[in-house]
């Protein structure tokens, strides 16, 4: 009698453990499938939506590093479309001695992402190009939340070299004038 009861209890415990493992496996498989589906959706969204955006309509922030306060009194911004200068603006950077890198907002609100922005700080020139939009998700505690969205990156090419930092350093600046001649 005791052996029969022990046998029934062990069978019930085994069934409960099997059900728990099955539930755990189903939850894990669901999470993995969701992660896989979101990754596929992100790739599709990048190709179909983000890569087709041609106009930049957000304000970009640049960091200028290694310049003195008097050198930042006049910062020239030029927008070059093809071989023509479309716009130019002169700004004064609000120098903050607490920070080594000074923040400046790009004065052009709308331009084509194929355009080049030329920045002149003191006697140094910076040629910026290569803006891209990236597909991304907002992440919560348990993974992606909501739908995919396109977020803008920084300039990927500074003076012809790959650099995604948007940091314009004095050593990196060109001494020769890259502006197109008329």
ABEGO torsion letter per residue (X at the ends): XAAAAAAAAAAAAAAAAAAAAAAAAAAAAAAAAAAAAAAAAAAAAAAAAAAABABBABBBBBBBBGBBAAAAABBBBBBBBEABBABBBBBBBBBBAABABBBBBBABABBBAABBBBBBBEABBBBBBGBBBBBBBBBBAAEBBEBBBBBBBBBABBGGBBBAAGBBBAAABBABBABBBX
